Amino acid sequence: MTAPNRAYIEALLEGVPLPARPRDLAEYARREGEPRVVALLGSLSKDRYGSIDEVGEEIEAVQPER
């Protein structure tokens, strides 16, 4: 089984109340029945995320770091 990618996780998080802490995102994924991403979301590094794109960028960066 492959790991869920950025697009999948962003789609999963549609409807999550923002801003959200990593533990809030992980709990939302658990309630949505997606245990494969609970640990990943719970281990994100920022204190809060204001958008789903912000979460996705940390999971799988699109823009190169400067």
PDB file of N, H, CA, C and O in Angstrom:
ATOM      1  N   MET A   1       0.846  -1.176   0.000  1.00  0.00           N
ATOM      2  CA  MET A   1       0.000   0.000   0.000  1.00  0.00           C
ATOM      3  C   MET A   1       0.894   1.243   0.000  1.00  0.00           C
ATOM      4  O   MET A   1       1.806   1.355   0.820  1.00  0.00           O
ATOM      5  N   THR A   2       0.633   2.161  -0.911  1.00  0.00           N
ATOM      6  H   THR A   2      -0.107   2.070  -1.576  1.00  0.00           H
ATOM      7  CA  THR A   2       1.441   3.366  -0.980  1.00  0.00           C
ATOM      8  C   THR A   2       0.954   4.400   0.026  1.00  0.00           C
ATOM      9  O   THR A   2      -0.209   4.413   0.429  1.00  0.00           O
ATOM     10  N   ALA A   3       1.870   5.254   0.413  1.00  0.00           N
ATOM     11  H   ALA A   3       2.815   5.244   0.086  1.00  0.00           H
ATOM     12  CA  ALA A   3       1.527   6.325   1.354  1.00  0.00           C
ATOM     13  C   ALA A   3       0.653   7.357   0.648  1.00  0.00           C
ATOM     14  O   ALA A   3       0.854   7.627  -0.536  1.00  0.00           O
ATOM     15  N   PRO A   4      -0.301   7.927   1.350  1.00  0.00           N
ATOM     16  CA  PRO A   4      -1.135   8.973   0.758  1.00  0.00           C
ATOM     17  C   PRO A   4      -0.282  10.172   0.350  1.00  0.00           C
ATOM     18  O   PRO A   4       0.625  10.568   1.082  1.00  0.00           O
ATOM     19  N   ASN A   5      -0.569  10.746  -0.808  1.00  0.00           N
ATOM     20  H   ASN A   5      -1.306  10.425  -1.402  1.00  0.00           H
ATOM     21  CA  ASN A   5       0.200  11.900  -1.279  1.00  0.00           C
ATOM     22  C   ASN A   5      -0.471  13.212  -0.867  1.00  0.00           C
ATOM     23  O   ASN A   5      -1.529  13.231  -0.237  1.00  0.00           O
ATOM     24  N   ARG A   6       0.178  14.286  -1.243  1.00  0.00           N
ATOM     25  H   ARG A   6       1.037  14.271  -1.754  1.00  0.00           H
ATOM     26  CA  ARG A   6      -0.290  15.624  -0.858  1.00  0.00           C
ATOM     27  C   ARG A   6      -1.724  15.872  -1.298  1.00  0.00           C
ATOM     28  O   ARG A   6      -2.539  16.336  -0.500  1.00  0.00           O
ATOM     29  N   ALA A   7      -2.046  15.577  -2.539  1.00  0.00           N
ATOM     30  H   ALA A   7      -1.384  15.200  -3.187  1.00  0.00           H
ATOM     31  CA  ALA A   7      -3.390  15.842  -3.049  1.00  0.00           C
ATOM     32  C   ALA A   7      -4.445  15.070  -2.264  1.00  0.00           C
ATOM     33  O   ALA A   7      -5.512  15.604  -1.961  1.00  0.00           O
ATOM     34  N   TYR A   8      -4.150  13.828  -1.937  1.00  0.00           N
ATOM     35  H   TYR A   8      -3.283  13.395  -2.183  1.00  0.00           H
ATOM     36  CA  TYR A   8      -5.081  13.008  -1.171  1.00  0.00           C
ATOM     37  C   TYR A   8      -5.308  13.606   0.216  1.00  0.00           C
ATOM     38  O   TYR A   8      -6.446  13.710   0.675  1.00  0.00           O
ATOM     39  N   ILE A   9      -4.227  13.995   0.873  1.00  0.00           N
ATOM     40  H   ILE A   9      -3.303  13.910   0.500  1.00  0.00           H
ATOM     41  CA  ILE A   9      -4.333  14.546   2.223  1.00  0.00           C
ATOM     42  C   ILE A   9      -5.073  15.883   2.211  1.00  0.00           C
ATOM     43  O   ILE A   9      -5.888  16.149   3.094  1.00  0.00           O
ATOM     44  N   GLU A  10      -4.792  16.728   1.208  1.00  0.00           N
ATOM     45  H   GLU A  10      -4.130  16.511   0.490  1.00  0.00           H
ATOM     46  CA  GLU A  10      -5.501  18.000   1.110  1.00  0.00           C
ATOM     47  C   GLU A  10      -7.000  17.765   0.903  1.00  0.00           C
ATOM     48  O   GLU A  10      -7.821  18.462   1.500  1.00  0.00           O
ATOM     49  N   ALA A  11      -7.360  16.797   0.068  1.00  0.00           N
ATOM     50  H   ALA A  11      -6.693  16.231  -0.417  1.00  0.00           H
ATOM     51  CA  ALA A  11      -8.771  16.479  -0.146  1.00  0.00           C
ATOM     52  C   ALA A  11      -9.400  15.942   1.138  1.00  0.00           C
ATOM     53  O   ALA A  11     -10.538  16.285   1.458  1.00  0.00           O
ATOM     54  N   LEU A  12      -8.681  15.116   1.866  1.00  0.00           N
ATOM     55  H   LEU A  12      -7.756  14.838   1.606  1.00  0.00           H
ATOM     56  CA  LEU A  12      -9.166  14.568   3.126  1.00  0.00           C
ATOM     57  C   LEU A  12      -9.471  15.681   4.126  1.00  0.00           C
ATOM     58  O   LEU A  12     -10.438  15.593   4.881  1.00  0.00           O
ATOM     59  N   LEU A  13      -8.645  16.725   4.129  1.00  0.00           N
ATOM     60  H   LEU A  13      -7.859  16.797   3.516  1.00  0.00           H
ATOM     61  CA  LEU A  13      -8.776  17.796   5.114  1.00  0.00           C
ATOM     62  C   LEU A  13      -9.808  18.857   4.744  1.00  0.00           C
ATOM     63  O   LEU A  13     -10.028  19.789   5.518  1.00  0.00           O
ATOM     64  N   GLU A  14     -10.450  18.737   3.573  1.00  0.00           N
ATOM     65  H   GLU A  14     -10.272  17.980   2.944  1.00  0.00           H
ATOM     66  CA  GLU A  14     -11.512  19.686   3.222  1.00  0.00           C
ATOM     67  C   GLU A  14     -12.567  19.641   4.329  1.00  0.00           C
ATOM     68  O   GLU A  14     -13.084  18.575   4.661  1.00  0.00           O
ATOM     69  N   GLY A  15     -12.872  20.772   4.878  1.00  0.00           N
ATOM     70  H   GLY A  15     -12.452  21.638   4.608  1.00  0.00           H
ATOM     71  CA  GLY A  15     -13.870  20.832   5.932  1.00  0.00           C
ATOM     72  C   GLY A  15     -13.299  20.925   7.338  1.00  0.00           C
ATOM     73  O   GLY A  15     -14.045  21.161   8.288  1.00  0.00           O
ATOM     74  N   VAL A  16     -11.979  20.742   7.491  1.00  0.00           N
ATOM     75  H   VAL A  16     -11.373  20.550   6.719  1.00  0.00           H
ATOM     76  CA  VAL A  16     -11.382  20.856   8.815  1.00  0.00           C
ATOM     77  C   VAL A  16     -11.422  22.332   9.250  1.00  0.00           C
ATOM     78  O   VAL A  16     -11.104  23.212   8.450  1.00  0.00           O
ATOM     79  N   PRO A  17     -11.804  22.609  10.484  1.00  0.00           N
ATOM     80  CA  PRO A  17     -11.801  23.993  10.960  1.00  0.00           C
ATOM     81  C   PRO A  17     -10.363  24.525  11.051  1.00  0.00           C
ATOM     82  O   PRO A  17      -9.488  23.891  11.640  1.00  0.00           O
ATOM     83  N   LEU A  18     -10.145  25.684  10.465  1.00  0.00           N
ATOM     84  H   LEU A  18     -10.856  26.200   9.987  1.00  0.00           H
ATOM     85  CA  LEU A  18      -8.818  26.306  10.471  1.00  0.00           C
ATOM     86  C   LEU A  18      -8.909  27.641  11.177  1.00  0.00           C
ATOM     87  O   LEU A  18      -9.977  28.252  11.153  1.00  0.00           O
ATOM     88  N   PRO A  19      -7.850  28.130  11.805  1.00  0.00           N
ATOM     89  CA  PRO A  19      -6.541  27.474  11.921  1.00  0.00           C
ATOM     90  C   PRO A  19      -6.628  26.231  12.797  1.00  0.00           C
ATOM     91  O   PRO A  19      -7.517  26.090  13.636  1.00  0.00           O
ATOM     92  N   ALA A  20      -5.671  25.337  12.571  1.00  0.00           N
ATOM     93  H   ALA A  20      -4.949  25.451  11.889  1.00  0.00           H
ATOM     94  CA  ALA A  20      -5.667  24.072  13.307  1.00  0.00           C
ATOM     95  C   ALA A  20      -4.251  23.686  13.699  1.00  0.00           C
ATOM     96  O   ALA A  20      -3.294  23.958  12.973  1.00  0.00           O
ATOM     97  N   ARG A  21      -4.134  23.056  14.846  1.00  0.00           N
ATOM     98  H   ARG A  21      -4.911  22.835  15.435  1.00  0.00           H
ATOM     99  CA  ARG A  21      -2.854  22.518  15.307  1.00  0.00           C
ATOM    100  C   ARG A  21      -2.664  21.133  14.683  1.00  0.00           C
ATOM    101  O   ARG A  21      -3.637  20.511  14.256  1.00  0.00           O
ATOM    102  N   PRO A  22      -1.424  20.648  14.628  1.00  0.00           N
ATOM    103  CA  PRO A  22      -1.191  19.312  14.090  1.00  0.00           C
ATOM    104  C   PRO A  22      -2.057  18.238  14.757  1.00  0.00           C
ATOM    105  O   PRO A  22      -2.567  17.348  14.077  1.00  0.00           O
ATOM    106  N   ARG A  23      -2.224  18.315  16.068  1.00  0.00           N
ATOM    107  H   ARG A  23      -1.810  19.039  16.620  1.00  0.00           H
ATOM    108  CA  ARG A  23      -3.044  17.289  16.740  1.00  0.00           C
ATOM    109  C   ARG A  23      -4.513  17.399  16.331  1.00  0.00           C
ATOM    110  O   ARG A  23      -5.219  16.391  16.291  1.00  0.00           O
ATOM    111  N   ASP A  24      -4.984  18.625  16.025  1.00  0.00           N
ATOM    112  H   ASP A  24      -4.411  19.444  16.058  1.00  0.00           H
ATOM    113  CA  ASP A  24      -6.353  18.797  15.542  1.00  0.00           C
ATOM    114  C   ASP A  24      -6.516  18.156  14.159  1.00  0.00           C
ATOM    115  O   ASP A  24      -7.524  17.507  13.879  1.00  0.00           O
ATOM    116  N   LEU A  25      -5.509  18.348  13.300  1.00  0.00           N
ATOM    117  H   LEU A  25      -4.690  18.875  13.527  1.00  0.00           H
ATOM    118  CA  LEU A  25      -5.543  17.753  11.960  1.00  0.00           C
ATOM    119  C   LEU A  25      -5.538  16.232  12.050  1.00  0.00           C
ATOM    120  O   LEU A  25      -6.270  15.556  11.327  1.00  0.00           O
ATOM    121  N   ALA A  26      -4.708  15.701  12.942  1.00  0.00           N
ATOM    122  H   ALA A  26      -4.114  16.250  13.529  1.00  0.00           H
ATOM    123  CA  ALA A  26      -4.627  14.250  13.117  1.00  0.00           C
ATOM    124  C   ALA A  26      -5.951  13.694  13.633  1.00  0.00           C
ATOM    125  O   ALA A  26      -6.399  12.641  13.180  1.00  0.00           O
ATOM    126  N   GLU A  27      -6.569  14.384  14.566  1.00  0.00           N
ATOM    127  H   GLU A  27      -6.205  15.240  14.934  1.00  0.00           H
ATOM    128  CA  GLU A  27      -7.856  13.943  15.100  1.00  0.00           C
ATOM    129  C   GLU A  27      -8.935  13.981  14.020  1.00  0.00           C
ATOM    130  O   GLU A  27      -9.774  13.083  13.946  1.00  0.00           O
ATOM    131  N   TYR A  28      -8.914  15.005  13.194  1.00  0.00           N
ATOM    132  H   TYR A  28      -8.233  15.735  13.254  1.00  0.00           H
ATOM    133  CA  TYR A  28      -9.875  15.106  12.088  1.00  0.00           C
ATOM    134  C   TYR A  28      -9.709  13.914  11.140  1.00  0.00           C
ATOM    135  O   TYR A  28     -10.697  13.309  10.723  1.00  0.00           O
ATOM    136  N   ALA A  29      -8.468  13.578  10.801  1.00  0.00           N
ATOM    137  H   ALA A  29      -7.665  14.069  11.140  1.00  0.00           H
ATOM    138  CA  ALA A  29      -8.206  12.440   9.915  1.00  0.00           C
ATOM    139  C   ALA A  29      -8.682  11.139  10.558  1.00  0.00           C
ATOM    140  O   ALA A  29      -9.224  10.274   9.870  1.00  0.00           O
ATOM    141  N   ARG A  30      -8.491  10.994  11.848  1.00  0.00           N
ATOM    142  H   ARG A  30      -8.051  11.696  12.407  1.00  0.00           H
ATOM    143  CA  ARG A  30      -8.949   9.804  12.553  1.00  0.00           C
ATOM    144  C   ARG A  30     -10.472   9.693  12.484  1.00  0.00           C
ATOM    145  O   ARG A  30     -11.014   8.619  12.223  1.00  0.00           O
ATOM    146  N   ARG A  31     -11.152  10.808  12.717  1.00  0.00           N
ATOM    147  H   ARG A  31     -10.712  11.681  12.929  1.00  0.00           H
ATOM    148  CA  ARG A  31     -12.620  10.802  12.655  1.00  0.00           C
ATOM    149  C   ARG A  31     -13.134  10.529  11.245  1.00  0.00           C
ATOM    150  O   ARG A  31     -14.214   9.967  11.066  1.00  0.00           O
ATOM    151  N   GLU A  32     -12.351  10.929  10.250  1.00  0.00           N
ATOM    152  H   GLU A  32     -11.473  11.385  10.395  1.00  0.00           H
ATOM    153  CA  GLU A  32     -12.731  10.684   8.857  1.00  0.00           C
ATOM    154  C   GLU A  32     -12.405   9.256   8.417  1.00  0.00           C
ATOM    155  O   GLU A  32     -12.679   8.877   7.278  1.00  0.00           O
ATOM    156  N   GLY A  33     -11.820   8.466   9.320  1.00  0.00           N
ATOM    157  H   GLY A  33     -11.597   8.774  10.245  1.00  0.00           H
ATOM    158  CA  GLY A  33     -11.548   7.062   9.007  1.00  0.00           C
ATOM    159  C   GLY A  33     -10.288   6.838   8.193  1.00  0.00           C
ATOM    160  O   GLY A  33     -10.205   5.880   7.424  1.00  0.00           O
ATOM    161  N   GLU A  34      -9.303   7.716   8.356  1.00  0.00           N
ATOM    162  H   GLU A  34      -9.371   8.494   8.981  1.00  0.00           H
ATOM    163  CA  GLU A  34      -8.061   7.597   7.587  1.00  0.00           C
ATOM    164  C   GLU A  34      -6.866   7.474   8.522  1.00  0.00           C
ATOM    165  O   GLU A  34      -6.122   8.437   8.700  1.00  0.00           O
ATOM    166  N   PRO A  35      -6.672   6.299   9.122  1.00  0.00           N
ATOM    167  CA  PRO A  35      -5.577   6.121  10.076  1.00  0.00           C
ATOM    168  C   PRO A  35      -4.184   6.218   9.456  1.00  0.00           C
ATOM    169  O   PRO A  35      -3.208   6.446  10.171  1.00  0.00           O
ATOM    170  N   ARG A  36      -4.078   6.050   8.145  1.00  0.00           N
ATOM    171  H   ARG A  36      -4.871   5.865   7.564  1.00  0.00           H
ATOM    172  CA  ARG A  36      -2.751   6.100   7.509  1.00  0.00           C
ATOM    173  C   ARG A  36      -2.077   7.463   7.626  1.00  0.00           C
ATOM    174  O   ARG A  36      -0.851   7.544   7.548  1.00  0.00           O
ATOM    175  N   VAL A  37      -2.844   8.531   7.811  1.00  0.00           N
ATOM    176  H   VAL A  37      -3.840   8.465   7.874  1.00  0.00           H
ATOM    177  CA  VAL A  37      -2.242   9.861   7.852  1.00  0.00           C
ATOM    178  C   VAL A  37      -2.247  10.492   9.242  1.00  0.00           C
ATOM    179  O   VAL A  37      -1.739  11.600   9.414  1.00  0.00           O
ATOM    180  N   VAL A  38      -2.809   9.812  10.226  1.00  0.00           N
ATOM    181  H   VAL A  38      -3.222   8.912  10.086  1.00  0.00           H
ATOM    182  CA  VAL A  38      -2.907  10.382  11.575  1.00  0.00           C
ATOM    183  C   VAL A  38      -1.524  10.719  12.128  1.00  0.00           C
ATOM    184  O   VAL A  38      -1.308  11.839  12.590  1.00  0.00           O
ATOM    185  N   ALA A  39      -0.594   9.781  12.090  1.00  0.00           N
ATOM    186  H   ALA A  39      -0.770   8.871  11.714  1.00  0.00           H
ATOM    187  CA  ALA A  39       0.752  10.030  12.629  1.00  0.00           C
ATOM    188  C   ALA A  39       1.466  11.127  11.851  1.00  0.00           C
ATOM    189  O   ALA A  39       2.141  11.969  12.444  1.00  0.00           O
ATOM    190  N   LEU A  40       1.325  11.126  10.536  1.00  0.00           N
ATOM    191  H   LEU A  40       0.777  10.442  10.054  1.00  0.00           H
ATOM    192  CA  LEU A  40       1.964  12.149   9.701  1.00  0.00           C
ATOM    193  C   LEU A  40       1.465  13.544  10.081  1.00  0.00           C
ATOM    194  O   LEU A  40       2.263  14.457  10.288  1.00  0.00           O
ATOM    195  N   LEU A  41       0.164  13.701  10.171  1.00  0.00           N
ATOM    196  H   LEU A  41      -0.485  12.959  10.003  1.00  0.00           H
ATOM    197  CA  LEU A  41      -0.394  15.010  10.504  1.00  0.00           C
ATOM    198  C   LEU A  41      -0.045  15.426  11.925  1.00  0.00           C
ATOM    199  O   LEU A  41       0.200  16.605  12.184  1.00  0.00           O
ATOM    200  N   GLY A  42      -0.020  14.485  12.831  1.00  0.00           N
ATOM    201  H   GLY A  42      -0.218  13.528  12.620  1.00  0.00           H
ATOM    202  CA  GLY A  42       0.310  14.792  14.212  1.00  0.00           C
ATOM    203  C   GLY A  42       1.761  15.199  14.412  1.00  0.00           C
ATOM    204  O   GLY A  42       2.102  15.810  15.425  1.00  0.00           O
ATOM    205  N   SER A  43       2.611  14.866  13.456  1.00  0.00           N
ATOM    206  H   SER A  43       2.334  14.369  12.633  1.00  0.00           H
ATOM    207  CA  SER A  43       4.035  15.169  13.591  1.00  0.00           C
ATOM    208  C   SER A  43       4.474  16.409  12.804  1.00  0.00           C
ATOM    209  O   SER A  43       5.671  16.683  12.718  1.00  0.00           O
ATOM    210  N   LEU A  44       3.542  17.155  12.237  1.00  0.00           N
ATOM    211  H   LEU A  44       2.570  16.933  12.308  1.00  0.00           H
ATOM    212  CA  LEU A  44       3.908  18.368  11.501  1.00  0.00           C
ATOM    213  C   LEU A  44       4.582  19.366  12.431  1.00  0.00           C
ATOM    214  O   LEU A  44       4.320  19.372  13.634  1.00  0.00           O
ATOM    215  N   SER A  45       5.449  20.209  11.880  1.00  0.00           N
ATOM    216  H   SER A  45       5.662  20.204  10.903  1.00  0.00           H
ATOM    217  CA  SER A  45       6.330  21.024  12.722  1.00  0.00           C
ATOM    218  C   SER A  45       5.778  22.372  13.185  1.00  0.00           C
ATOM    219  O   SER A  45       6.200  22.871  14.228  1.00  0.00           O
ATOM    220  N   LYS A  46       4.861  22.968  12.451  1.00  0.00           N
ATOM    221  H   LYS A  46       4.518  22.563  11.604  1.00  0.00           H
ATOM    222  CA  LYS A  46       4.358  24.288  12.853  1.00  0.00           C
ATOM    223  C   LYS A  46       3.350  24.161  13.989  1.00  0.00           C
ATOM    224  O   LYS A  46       2.730  23.113  14.172  1.00  0.00           O
ATOM    225  N   ASP A  47       3.197  25.233  14.742  1.00  0.00           N
ATOM    226  H   ASP A  47       3.701  26.084  14.594  1.00  0.00           H
ATOM    227  CA  ASP A  47       2.221  25.248  15.834  1.00  0.00           C
ATOM    228  C   ASP A  47       0.789  25.250  15.316  1.00  0.00           C
ATOM    229  O   ASP A  47      -0.081  24.573  15.865  1.00  0.00           O
ATOM    230  N   ARG A  48       0.551  26.021  14.248  1.00  0.00           N
ATOM    231  H   ARG A  48       1.258  26.571  13.802  1.00  0.00           H
ATOM    232  CA  ARG A  48      -0.796  26.146  13.676  1.00  0.00           C
ATOM    233  C   ARG A  48      -0.701  26.267  12.161  1.00  0.00           C
ATOM    234  O   ARG A  48       0.287  26.752  11.610  1.00  0.00           O
ATOM    235  N   TYR A  49      -1.763  25.810  11.510  1.00  0.00           N
ATOM    236  H   TYR A  49      -2.566  25.416  11.957  1.00  0.00           H
ATOM    237  CA  TYR A  49      -1.867  25.897  10.051  1.00  0.00           C
ATOM    238  C   TYR A  49      -3.131  26.667   9.715  1.00  0.00           C
ATOM    239  O   TYR A  49      -4.217  26.347  10.197  1.00  0.00           O
ATOM    240  N   GLY A  50      -2.973  27.689   8.879  1.00  0.00           N
ATOM    241  H   GLY A  50      -2.091  27.949   8.487  1.00  0.00           H
ATOM    242  CA  GLY A  50      -4.091  28.544   8.513  1.00  0.00           C
ATOM    243  C   GLY A  50      -4.800  28.126   7.245  1.00  0.00           C
ATOM    244  O   GLY A  50      -5.881  28.631   6.943  1.00  0.00           O
ATOM    245  N   SER A  51      -4.201  27.200   6.490  1.00  0.00           N
ATOM    246  H   SER A  51      -3.323  26.789   6.735  1.00  0.00           H
ATOM    247  CA  SER A  51      -4.828  26.740   5.251  1.00  0.00           C
ATOM    248  C   SER A  51      -4.418  25.301   4.968  1.00  0.00           C
ATOM    249  O   SER A  51      -3.400  24.811   5.458  1.00  0.00           O
ATOM    250  N   ILE A  52      -5.225  24.654   4.177  1.00  0.00           N
ATOM    251  H   ILE A  52      -6.052  25.052   3.779  1.00  0.00           H
ATOM    252  CA  ILE A  52      -4.909  23.284   3.772  1.00  0.00           C
ATOM    253  C   ILE A  52      -3.669  23.281   2.883  1.00  0.00           C
ATOM    254  O   ILE A  52      -2.862  22.355   2.953  1.00  0.00           O
ATOM    255  N   ASP A  53      -3.509  24.313   2.043  1.00  0.00           N
ATOM    256  H   ASP A  53      -4.165  25.065   1.986  1.00  0.00           H
ATOM    257  CA  ASP A  53      -2.312  24.411   1.205  1.00  0.00           C
ATOM    258  C   ASP A  53      -1.043  24.466   2.048  1.00  0.00           C
ATOM    259  O   ASP A  53      -0.018  23.892   1.680  1.00  0.00           O
ATOM    260  N   GLU A  54      -1.117  25.153   3.167  1.00  0.00           N
ATOM    261  H   GLU A  54      -1.950  25.619   3.466  1.00  0.00           H
ATOM    262  CA  GLU A  54       0.024  25.248   4.082  1.00  0.00           C
ATOM    263  C   GLU A  54       0.409  23.858   4.607  1.00  0.00           C
ATOM    264  O   GLU A  54       1.593  23.536   4.710  1.00  0.00           O
ATOM    265  N   VAL A  55      -0.579  23.056   4.932  1.00  0.00           N
ATOM    266  H   VAL A  55      -1.541  23.318   4.848  1.00  0.00           H
ATOM    267  CA  VAL A  55      -0.331  21.682   5.376  1.00  0.00           C
ATOM    268  C   VAL A  55       0.307  20.893   4.235  1.00  0.00           C
ATOM    269  O   VAL A  55       1.314  20.210   4.425  1.00  0.00           O
ATOM    270  N   GLY A  56      -0.285  20.993   3.058  1.00  0.00           N
ATOM    271  H   GLY A  56      -1.103  21.547   2.903  1.00  0.00           H
ATOM    272  CA  GLY A  56       0.228  20.267   1.901  1.00  0.00           C
ATOM    273  C   GLY A  56       1.652  20.632   1.560  1.00  0.00           C
ATOM    274  O   GLY A  56       2.449  19.764   1.206  1.00  0.00           O
ATOM    275  N   GLU A  57       1.981  21.906   1.662  1.00  0.00           N
ATOM    276  H   GLU A  57       1.333  22.611   1.950  1.00  0.00           H
ATOM    277  CA  GLU A  57       3.336  22.356   1.348  1.00  0.00           C
ATOM    278  C   GLU A  57       4.354  21.737   2.294  1.00  0.00           C
ATOM    279  O   GLU A  57       5.471  21.427   1.881  1.00  0.00           O
ATOM    280  N   GLU A  58       3.990  21.554   3.542  1.00  0.00           N
ATOM    281  H   GLU A  58       3.082  21.806   3.878  1.00  0.00           H
ATOM    282  CA  GLU A  58       4.925  20.929   4.470  1.00  0.00           C
ATOM    283  C   GLU A  58       5.056  19.429   4.194  1.00  0.00           C
ATOM    284  O   GLU A  58       6.135  18.858   4.357  1.00  0.00           O
ATOM    285  N   ILE A  59       3.977  18.806   3.784  1.00  0.00           N
ATOM    286  H   ILE A  59       3.101  19.270   3.652  1.00  0.00           H
ATOM    287  CA  ILE A  59       4.013  17.379   3.496  1.00  0.00           C
ATOM    288  C   ILE A  59       4.833  17.089   2.247  1.00  0.00           C
ATOM    289  O   ILE A  59       5.663  16.181   2.225  1.00  0.00           O
ATOM    290  N   GLU A  60       4.584  17.877   1.215  1.00  0.00           N
ATOM    291  H   GLU A  60       3.910  18.616   1.233  1.00  0.00           H
ATOM    292  CA  GLU A  60       5.252  17.659  -0.072  1.00  0.00           C
ATOM    293  C   GLU A  60       5.466  19.020  -0.721  1.00  0.00           C
ATOM    294  O   GLU A  60       4.569  19.540  -1.386  1.00  0.00           O
ATOM    295  N   ALA A  61       6.633  19.591  -0.534  1.00  0.00           N
ATOM    296  H   ALA A  61       7.361  19.168   0.005  1.00  0.00           H
ATOM    297  CA  ALA A  61       6.924  20.922  -1.027  1.00  0.00           C
ATOM    298  C   ALA A  61       6.860  20.969  -2.551  1.00  0.00           C
ATOM    299  O   ALA A  61       7.380  20.096  -3.246  1.00  0.00           O
ATOM    300  N   VAL A  62       6.204  22.022  -3.047  1.00  0.00           N
ATOM    301  H   VAL A  62       5.782  22.731  -2.483  1.00  0.00           H
ATOM    302  CA  VAL A  62       6.128  22.263  -4.488  1.00  0.00           C
ATOM    303  C   VAL A  62       7.184  23.288  -4.873  1.00  0.00           C
ATOM    304  O   VAL A  62       7.865  23.143  -5.888  1.00  0.00           O
ATOM    305  N   GLN A  63       7.312  24.317  -4.058  1.00  0.00           N
ATOM    306  H   GLN A  63       6.759  24.435  -3.233  1.00  0.00           H
ATOM    307  CA  GLN A  63       8.286  25.372  -4.326  1.00  0.00           C
ATOM    308  C   GLN A  63       9.631  25.001  -3.735  1.00  0.00           C
ATOM    309  O   GLN A  63       9.692  24.523  -2.602  1.00  0.00           O
ATOM    310  N   PRO A  64      10.721  25.212  -4.480  1.00  0.00           N
ATOM    311  CA  PRO A  64      12.041  24.931  -3.913  1.00  0.00           C
ATOM    312  C   PRO A  64      12.362  25.889  -2.775  1.00  0.00           C
ATOM    313  O   PRO A  64      11.958  27.052  -2.789  1.00  0.00           O
ATOM    314  N   GLU A  65      13.096  25.383  -1.793  1.00  0.00           N
ATOM    315  H   GLU A  65      13.425  24.439  -1.781  1.00  0.00           H
ATOM    316  CA  GLU A  65      13.523  26.237  -0.677  1.00  0.00           C
ATOM    317  C   GLU A  65      14.597  27.179  -1.159  1.00  0.00           C
ATOM    318  O   GLU A  65      15.405  26.828  -2.019  1.00  0.00           O
ATOM    319  N   ARG A  66      14.608  28.383  -0.603  1.00  0.00           N
ATOM    320  H   ARG A  66      13.952  28.669   0.095  1.00  0.00           H
ATOM    321  CA  ARG A  66      15.628  29.363  -1.003  1.00  0.00           C
ATOM    322  C   ARG A  66      16.705  29.430   0.015  1.00  0.00           C
ATOM    323  O   ARG A  66      17.655  30.197  -0.141  1.00  0.00           O
TER     324      ARG A  66
END
